[in-house]
């Protein structure tokens, strides 16, 4: 038998095994290996010169002592060596087929060079979030980026077929590549957040190349685009619904010990059925707080004061950025539009926060003033408390329909969480919420009382532009005033144009497009704390060159 035929025979045998999990990353192993003796086959690829070599790995859960939950340190990964016609795990035990090797070790122990013994007990099959490529149909390409291409498609799961966004990773990215690790980590986190107000990751398809990330396709589009396009026609009722639905999503995320770190309209999607959905978890972290230790670009105008000064992110900083998101919802504008990032930083640190009091109901203004816009993060309320206040004001609650309830499968339940506990602080069926608008909405809103603590900066009002602004606007082609606020605003708008391939104008903006976007924006600032891990912001801007340090760090990491 030739070596090519031997490899083909091995590949065919692997695909036919119920315990074969393809290119499943090492980090996902604790989600499929639950008990001592559970095992799977998987493959990895690595570069050998100009070629790529595929390794076959037998992964086995084998903790040395009883543990409440299997972690990566409890998993042994055995490389199945092979040549032109032989495979082996132990140097003194050779087989002419991988099938013969497997048959042997199902009844005999594996003995390593240190004489440690291991036993294959239970093969672990595919979980509900692991798809076969045959279940997925690519319908239309809607975008592409540095990691691969994005398609609108369909997935068949049991008797159901549903529309999805499919991110097809580049074939040359192996499991150890930082780009692949980053995308798979985001998908892993999103799989654990099953909620009507969070974009749902249905799972991954890793049995063959290319690797697919499968996410719900949201036809409503990006919230930022929706607000800019429909701002003049949005009712107060619709804005109130956006506010409460975003709060529900953040509360659920915090109840699962996750902080988002990048809450903004650009990172939300709008679906008229389920309202606002949080998306883009590329910067999110497990835990109640996180401290940056390496330089990276961050969206200054959305950052909490403590994030700017101590590089700290927490649930409290998410609460502050929720306030900035509300500014975007009620004014249909970005914060600090007429100032640059440096000036915005000064205003934030002085307690001059984005003010939308003239655009929102008084009840909401009071909640934001007391519970959200606080310089001291310890004085901010939790999202759970804020949701209670909003629900009390709007007289609504989160209710889940039967088909909207989160699945309690082996992954979401890996911490032995019950179905009710997995819902967070509220376990209620979700349906379209009918929000009764405040009675004051139909009348002109009175001016709010002056705030007791931080002062606020009002959004620009184009209808009351000064004579100087009108003159500058009419002569914008003749005069270039780089230092003026008008010029800064124009440059900012220009920088928002996406630099990647986007879908046709008739194609609604979806989570798929946002997954691949690299829009340039003009409000990011390079934060330079001490060293540690870093990830790129979901919101990039013009390059900031500081002795080419970022480039050197990238090369070093590679």
C-alpha positions in Angstrom: 0.0 0.0 0.0 1.4 3.4 -0.9 1.8 6.2 1.7 -0.9 8.2 -0.1 -3.4 5.4 0.1 -2.5 4.7 3.7 -3.2 8.4 4.7 -6.5 8.3 2.8 -7.5 5.1 4.6 -6.6 6.7 8.0 -8.6 9.8 7.1 -11.7 7.9 6.0 -11.6 5.7 9.2 -11.4 8.8 11.4 -14.3 10.5 9.8 -16.5 7.4 10.3 -15.8 7.4 14.1 -18.4 8.9 16.4 -15.7 10.1 18.7 -13.8 12.0 16.0 -13.9 15.8 16.5 -11.8 17.0 13.7 -9.8 20.3 14.3 -11.3 20.9 17.7 -8.9 23.2 19.6 -7.2 22.1 22.8 -9.0 24.8 24.7 -12.4 23.2 23.9 -11.5 19.8 25.2 -12.9 20.3 28.7 -16.3 21.0 27.1 -16.4 17.5 25.5 -14.4 15.4 28.0 -16.4 15.4 31.2 -15.3 12.4 33.2 -12.2 10.4 33.8 -11.7 8.0 30.9 -13.6 10.1 28.3 -11.7 10.3 25.0 -11.8 11.6 21.5 -9.7 11.6 18.3 -8.8 15.0 16.8 -6.3 16.4 14.3 -4.0 19.4 14.2 -1.9 20.9 11.4 1.5 22.5 11.6 4.0 23.9 9.1 7.0 21.8 8.2 9.1 23.9 5.9 6.8 24.9 3.1 4.4 22.0 3.6 1.7 21.4 6.2 1.8 18.2 8.3 -1.4 16.8 9.9 -1.0 15.2 13.3 -3.5 12.7 14.8 -4.1 13.2 18.5 -5.9 10.9 21.0 -7.2 13.1 23.9 -8.1 11.5 27.1 -9.5 12.9 30.4 -7.4 11.5 33.1 -7.1 13.5 36.3 -4.7 12.2 38.9 -7.2 12.8 41.7 -10.9 13.3 41.9 -11.9 16.8 40.6 -15.3 18.5 40.4 -14.7 19.5 36.8 -12.2 18.4 34.1 -9.8 21.1 33.0 -7.1 21.1 30.4 -4.4 20.1 32.9 -6.4 16.9 33.5 -6.3 15.9 29.8 -3.6 13.8 28.3 -2.9 14.3 24.6 -1.2 11.3 22.9 0.3 11.8 19.4 -0.4 8.9 17.1 2.8 8.5 15.2 2.8 7.1 11.7 5.0 6.4 8.7 4.3 5.1 5.2 2.4 2.0 6.5 2.5 1.8 10.3 1.0 3.6 13.2 1.9 3.5 16.9 1.5 5.1 20.4 4.2 3.2 22.2 7.6 2.4 20.6 7.3 -1.3 21.2 3.7 -1.6 19.8 3.2 -1.1 16.1 0.1 -1.6 13.9 -0.6 -1.7 10.2 -3.8 0.3 10.6 -5.3 2.9 12.9 -8.3 0.6 13.3 -6.1 -2.1 14.7 -4.4 0.4 17.1 -7.8 1.5 18.4 -9.0 -2.0 18.9 -5.9 -2.8 20.9 -6.2 0.2 23.3 -9.9 -0.2 23.9 -9.0 -3.3 25.9 -5.4 -2.6 26.9 -3.8 0.2 28.9 -1.6 2.9 27.4 1.8 2.9 29.1 4.0 6.0 28.6 7.8 6.2 29.0 7.4 7.0 32.7 5.4 3.7 33.1 2.2 5.7 33.8 -0.9 3.8 32.8 -4.1 5.2 31.1 -7.3 3.5 30.1 -9.8 4.4 27.4 -13.3 4.1 29.0 -15.9 6.2 27.1 -15.8 7.6 23.6 -17.3 11.2 23.5 -19.5 11.9 20.5 -20.3 15.3 19.0 -22.2 17.8 21.1 -25.1 20.0 20.0 -22.8 22.8 19.2 -20.6 20.7 16.9 -21.9 20.6 13.3 -20.9 18.5 10.4 -20.2 20.4 7.2 -22.9 18.4 5.5 -25.5 20.2 7.8 -24.4 23.6 6.5 -25.3 25.2 3.1 -23.5 28.4 2.0 -26.0 30.6 0.2 -24.3 33.9 -0.4 -21.0 35.6 0.4 -21.6 38.8 2.4 -18.1 39.8 3.4 -14.5 39.0 4.0 -11.7 40.0 6.3 -8.3 39.0 7.7 -9.5 35.7 9.1 -11.6 34.4 6.2 -14.9 34.9 4.5 -18.5 35.3 5.8 -21.5 33.8 4.2 -25.2 33.9 4.7 -26.4 30.3 4.9 -28.6 27.7 6.4 -28.1 25.0 9.0 -30.1 21.9 9.5 -30.4 20.6 13.0 -32.8 17.7 13.5 -36.1 18.7 11.9 -35.3 22.4 12.0 -33.6 24.6 9.4 -32.6 28.1 10.2 -30.7 31.0 8.7 -27.2 31.7 10.0 -24.1 33.7 9.4 -21.1 31.4 8.6 -17.6 32.5 9.1 -15.3 30.3 7.0 -11.8 30.5 8.4 -8.7 30.6 6.1 -7.4 27.2 5.4 -3.8 28.2 6.2 -4.7 29.1 9.8 -3.8 26.2 12.1 -5.1 25.7 15.6 -2.1 27.3 17.1 -2.4 30.5 15.1 -3.2 33.5 17.2 -5.9 34.6 14.8 -7.6 31.2 15.0 -7.3 31.2 18.8 -8.8 34.6 19.0 -11.8 33.7 16.9 -12.4 30.4 18.5 -12.2 32.0 22.0 -14.9 34.5 21.0 -17.1 31.7 19.6 -16.5 29.7 22.8 -17.6 32.6 25.0 -20.6 33.4 22.8 -21.8 29.7 23.0 -22.2 30.1 26.7 -24.4 33.2 26.4 -27.8 31.9 25.1 -30.2 34.9 25.6 -32.7 36.7 23.3 -30.7 40.0 23.7 -27.3 38.5 22.9 -26.3 37.4 19.4 -26.2 33.6 19.5 -23.3 31.4 18.4 -24.9 28.2 17.3 -21.6 26.3 17.3 -18.7 25.4 15.1 -18.0 22.9 12.3 -14.4 21.6 12.6 -14.6 18.0 11.2 -12.9 19.2 8.0 -11.5 22.3 6.4 -12.4 25.1 6.3 -13.4 25.6 9.9 -16.8 27.2 10.2 -18.1 29.5 13.0 -22.0 29.4 12.9 -23.8 32.4 14.3 -27.5 33.6 14.0 -28.0 35.8 11.0 -29.6 39.1 12.2 -31.5 40.8 9.4 -32.2 44.0 11.3 -28.6 45.2 10.9 -26.1 47.2 13.1 -27.7 49.4 15.7 -25.4 52.3 14.9 -26.5 52.2 11.3 -30.1 51.8 12.2 -30.0 54.8 14.5 -28.4 57.1 12.0 -30.8 56.1 9.3 -34.0 56.1 11.3 -33.2 58.6 14.1 -35.7 61.2 13.0 -38.6 58.7 12.9 -38.0 56.6 16.0 -40.6 57.0 18.7 -39.8 57.3 22.3 -41.5 53.9 22.8 -39.0 52.2 20.4 -36.0 53.9 22.1 -37.3 52.8 25.5 -37.5 49.2 24.2 -33.9 49.4 22.9 -32.8 50.6 26.3 -34.4 47.9 28.3 -33.5 45.1 25.9 -29.8 46.1 25.9 -29.9 46.2 29.7 -31.3 42.6 29.8 -28.5 41.4 27.6 -25.8 43.0 29.8 -27.4 41.8 33.0 -27.4 38.2 31.7 -23.8 38.5 30.6 -22.7 39.8 34.0 -24.7 37.0 35.7 -22.4 34.6 33.8 -19.3 36.3 35.1 -18.4 37.9 31.8 -17.5 41.6 31.2 -17.9 42.9 27.7 -15.4 45.9 27.7 -16.7 47.3 24.4 -20.4 48.1 24.8 -21.5 50.6 22.1 -24.1 50.9 19.3 -21.5 49.7 16.8 -21.3 46.4 18.7 -25.0 45.8 18.9 -27.5 44.5 16.3 -31.1 45.5 16.0 -33.8 42.9 15.4 -37.4 44.1 15.5 -38.5 40.9 17.1 -36.0 40.8 19.9 -34.9 44.4 19.8 -31.2 45.1 20.7 -28.7 42.2 20.7 -25.2 42.5 22.1 -22.5 41.3 19.7 -18.7 41.5 19.1 -17.2 39.8 22.2 -13.6 40.0 20.9 -12.5 42.1 23.9 -14.7 40.3 26.5 -13.2 38.5 29.5 -14.3 36.0 32.0 -14.3 37.3 35.5 -15.6 40.4 37.3 -12.6 42.6 36.4 -9.7 42.8 34.1 -6.6 45.1 33.9 -4.9 45.9 30.6 -1.1 45.6 30.7 -0.1 46.3 27.1 -0.6 49.1 24.8 -3.6 48.9 22.5 -6.0 51.2 20.7 -9.3 51.7 22.6 -12.4 53.8 21.9 -11.7 56.7 24.2 -15.1 58.4 23.9 -16.8 55.2 25.2 -14.4 54.4 28.1 -15.2 54.7 31.8 -13.0 57.1 33.7 -11.2 54.3 35.6 -10.4 52.5 32.4 -8.7 55.7 31.1 -6.6 56.2 34.3 -6.0 52.7 35.7 -6.6 50.6 32.6 -9.2 48.6 34.6 -12.4 47.1 33.2 -15.2 45.7 35.3 -18.9 45.2 35.5 -19.0 48.8 36.8 -17.2 50.1 33.7 -19.7 48.1 31.6 -22.5 50.0 33.5 -20.9 53.3 32.5 -20.6 52.4 28.9 -24.2 51.3 29.0 -24.9 54.9 29.8 -23.0 56.0 26.7 -25.0 53.5 24.7 -28.2 55.1 25.9 -26.8 58.5 24.7 -26.4 56.9 21.3 -29.9 55.5 21.4 -31.8 58.6 22.5 -29.8 61.2 20.5 -29.0 58.9 17.5 -25.5 60.4 17.6 -22.0 59.2 18.8 -20.7 60.8 22.0 -18.4 63.8 21.9 -18.8 64.3 18.2 -17.4 67.8 18.1 -14.2 67.1 20.0 -11.2 64.8 19.4 -10.2 61.9 21.6 -7.8 63.9 23.8 -10.4 66.5 24.6 -13.0 63.7 25.2 -10.6 62.1 27.6 -10.3 65.4 29.6 -14.0 65.8 29.7 -14.6 62.2 30.9 -12.0 62.5 33.7 -13.6 65.8 34.8 -17.0 64.2 35.1 -18.4 65.8 32.0 -20.4 62.9 30.6 -22.5 62.7 27.5 -25.9 64.3 28.3 -29.1 63.2 26.7 -31.5 64.6 29.3 -33.3 66.7 26.7 -33.9 63.6 24.5 -35.1 61.1 27.1 -37.9 60.8 29.7 -37.2 62.3 33.1 -37.5 59.0 34.9 -34.6 57.6 32.8 -32.5 60.7 33.4 -32.9 60.2 37.2 -31.8 56.6 36.9 -28.7 57.5 34.8 -27.8 60.4 37.1 -27.9 58.3 40.3 -26.9 54.8 39.2 -24.8 55.1 36.0 -23.0 58.4 35.5 -20.7 58.3 38.6 -17.0 59.1 38.6 -16.4 56.5 41.4 -17.2 53.0 40.0 -18.1 51.9 43.5 -21.1 54.3 43.5 -22.6 52.9 40.3 -25.4 50.4 40.6 -25.1 46.9 39.3 -26.9 46.0 36.0 -29.2 43.8 38.1 -30.3 46.9 40.1 -30.5 49.1 36.9 -32.7 46.5 35.2 -35.0 46.5 38.2 -35.3 50.3 38.1 -36.0 50.2 34.3 -38.6 47.4 34.6 -40.3 49.3 37.5 -40.4 52.5 35.4 -41.6 50.9 32.2 -43.7 48.3 33.9 -42.3 45.4 31.9 -40.4 42.2 32.5 -38.4 39.7 30.5 -40.5 36.7 29.4 -39.2 33.8 27.4 -41.3 31.8 25.0 -40.7 28.1 25.0 -38.7 28.1 21.8 -36.6 31.0 23.1 -35.5 29.4 26.3 -31.8 28.6 26.5 -30.7 25.0 25.8 -29.4 23.3 28.9 -27.0 21.0 27.1 -23.7 19.5 28.2 -21.8 22.7 27.5 -24.0 25.3 29.1 -24.4 22.9 32.0 -20.8 21.9 32.5 -20.7 23.6 35.9 -23.7 21.5 37.0 -25.9 24.6 36.8 -29.6 23.8 36.8 -31.9 25.0 34.0 -33.3 27.8 36.2 -29.8 28.9 37.5 -28.5 29.1 34.0 -30.9 32.0 33.3 -29.1 34.3 35.7 -31.1 36.4 38.1 -34.3 36.2 36.0 -35.9 33.1 34.7 -38.9 34.3 32.7 -40.1 33.5 29.2 -39.3 36.1 26.6 -41.9 37.6 24.3 -42.2 41.0 22.5 -42.4 43.4 25.3 -45.2 46.0 25.1 -43.6 49.1 26.8 -46.1 51.8 27.8 -44.4 55.1 27.0 -44.3 57.6 29.9 -47.1 60.2 29.9 -44.6 63.0 29.6 -43.4 61.8 26.3 -46.3 63.2 24.3 -45.6 66.7 25.7 -42.4 68.9 25.5 -40.0 67.7 28.2 -39.1 70.2 30.9 -35.4 71.0 31.3 -33.8 68.6 33.8 -32.5 70.0 37.2 -28.8 70.6 37.3 -26.9 67.5 38.3 -25.6 67.2 41.8 -22.3 65.5 40.8 -20.7 65.2 37.4 -21.5 67.9 34.9 -22.5 66.7 31.4 -21.8 67.8 27.9 -24.9 68.2 25.7 -25.0 66.7 22.2 -24.6 69.0 19.2 -27.9 70.4 17.8 -27.4 71.1 14.1 -30.6 73.2 13.9 -29.1 75.9 16.1 -25.8 76.2 14.3 -24.0 79.5 14.8 -23.3 81.9 12.0 -19.6 81.0 12.1 -20.5 77.3 11.6 -22.8 78.1 8.7 -20.1 80.2 7.1 -17.5 77.4 7.5 -19.9 74.9 6.1 -20.6 77.0 2.9 -16.9 77.5 2.3 -15.7 74.1 3.3 -14.1 73.6 -0.2 -12.1 76.8 0.1 -11.0 76.7 3.6 -9.3 73.9 5.5 -9.5 74.5 9.2 -7.7 71.5 10.6 -7.9 72.8 14.2 -11.6 73.5 14.1 -14.3 71.3 15.6 -16.2 71.3 12.3 -13.1 69.9 10.5 -12.6 67.3 13.2 -16.2 66.1 12.8 -15.8 65.9 9.0 -12.6 63.9 9.3 -14.3 61.6 11.8 -17.2 60.9 9.4 -14.9 60.2 6.6 -12.9 57.7 8.7 -16.0 55.6 9.3 -16.0 54.3 5.7 -15.3 50.5 5.8 -12.1 49.4 4.2 -13.3 45.9 3.4 -15.6 44.3 1.0 -19.2 44.8 2.1 -22.5 43.3 0.8 -24.6 45.0 -1.8 -26.7 47.9 -0.8 -29.8 45.7 -0.9 -28.3 43.3 1.6 -29.3 44.1 5.2 -26.3 44.6 7.5 -26.0 41.5 9.6 -23.8 40.0 12.3 -21.9 38.3 9.6 -20.8 41.7 8.2 -19.9 43.0 11.6 -17.8 39.9 12.3 -15.5 40.9 9.4 -15.6 44.7 9.6 -12.6 46.8 10.2 -14.2 50.3 10.1 -11.8 53.2 10.8 -13.0 55.6 13.4 -11.4 58.8 14.7 -11.9 58.5 18.4 -9.5 55.8 19.5 -6.5 56.5 21.5 -3.4 54.4 22.2 -3.5 53.4 25.9 -0.1 52.3 27.2 -0.2 50.4 30.5 2.5 47.9 31.7 3.0 44.6 29.9 0.5 41.8 29.6 -1.8 40.1 27.0 -3.6 42.3 24.5 -6.2 41.9 21.8 -7.1 44.4 19.0 -10.0 46.6 19.7 -13.2 45.9 17.7 -13.0 49.5 16.7 -9.9 50.6 14.8 -8.8 54.0 13.8 -6.1 55.8 11.9 -2.6 54.3 12.6 -0.7 55.7 15.5 3.0 55.3 15.0 5.0 55.3 18.2 8.5 54.1 17.1 6.8 51.2 15.4 6.5 49.4 18.8 3.2 47.6 17.9 4.9 46.1 14.8 7.9 44.9 16.8 5.6 43.3 19.4 3.6 41.5 16.7 6.8 40.0 15.3 8.0 38.9 18.7 4.7 37.2 19.4 4.8 35.3 16.2 
